[in-house]
Amino acid sequence: MSLWEYIEDRWDLIVFEAVQHASMVAQCVLVAALIGVLIGVATYRHPKSATLATAGAGVLFTIPSLAMLGLLIPPFGLGVAPSVTALVLYALLPIIRNTVVGLRGVDPTLVDAAKGIGMGRTRSLTRIELPLAWPVILTGIRVATQLAMGIGAVAAYVSGPGLGEQIFSGLARLGGANAVNATLTGTLGIAILALIFDGFFVLLGRLTIPGGVRG
């Protein structure tokens, strides 16, 4: 059976797994973005706190994905919970780091000018600093999405949802019928989803970043 025949024969299942994969990644990155930006906002004015937050996320990032998922089985069991938890933890580092870098990169004279016209810290943050830091923050979210897309495939190790099931089932029976087709289907599906998500972020950047800021 050719690869195309394999895909045609299992089209409904593959589409279902692709939707699961995309949904898992999107939701995990959204949660990680909320947490990561909040941590970045809370720490960027304090170098020690920012360094600690970035280092903590960096330590989590260095844990091999299979080890991370294995460690999450005792508290969460198998399935969605350990998969989602792992993806959120892995996505934090680029978002926290870029939020801190982006906010620190805002011209201090603009912040001083905002204070001079009576803006409080919260208003200055939401009206001046975050919009100017947004291109850098968005880049961090974009990188986190690509990381989560790839690591999401490993979630099949703990019976997580998504296209990783195609890859793991194929690798588990290499030499058998359609083993290579299954592995290729999962791999190509994830690559296509990654391109779609990346295209979305390019469009989002064009819609939300002013031309002068975008350069």
C-alpha positions, 0 to 999 in steps of 0.5 A: 500500500502506498502512502497516499492509499494509506492516507485515503484509507484512514482519512477520517482518523488522520483528520481527527488526530490532526484536529486533536493535535492542533487543538492541544497545541493551541490551548497549551500555548494560550495558557503558557502565553498568559502565564509567561507574559504575567511572569515577565511583566511581574519580573522585568523591572527586577533583574534578580527576579527576571533571572530566576524566572528565566532560569527556572523555565530554562531548567524545565526546558532542559528535561527530556520530553520522555522523562518529563512525561514519565514524571507526570504519570504518577500525579496525572495518570495517562492521557490529556492531563500529563500531555497538556501540563508538559506542553505548557511547561516547555512553552514557558521559556521563550515566552517569559524570556521574550517578554522580559527582553521586549519590555526592557527594550522599550525606550526609557524616555517614552516611559518617563514621558508617560509618567510626565503626562500623569500616566500611572504604572499600569496605564503606562504598561498597557498603553506604552510598554506592552504595545511596543514590546509586542513584536518581541513577545509575539516572536516568543509565542511563535517559537513556543508554538513550534516547540509545542507542535513537535513535543506534542508528538511525544505525548502519544507516549502517555496516550496523549491526543494527536498525530503522535499516535501515528508516529509511535504506532509506526515506530513500534511495528517497523518492518510490518505492514504500513509501519513507514506509512504511519510514521510518515503520515504523522510526521508530515501532518505535524509539519503541515500543522506547523506551517499553518500555525506559523502562517497564522502568526505572520498574519497576526503580526501584520494585523497587530504590529504597526508598520513603524514598530515592525520596521 
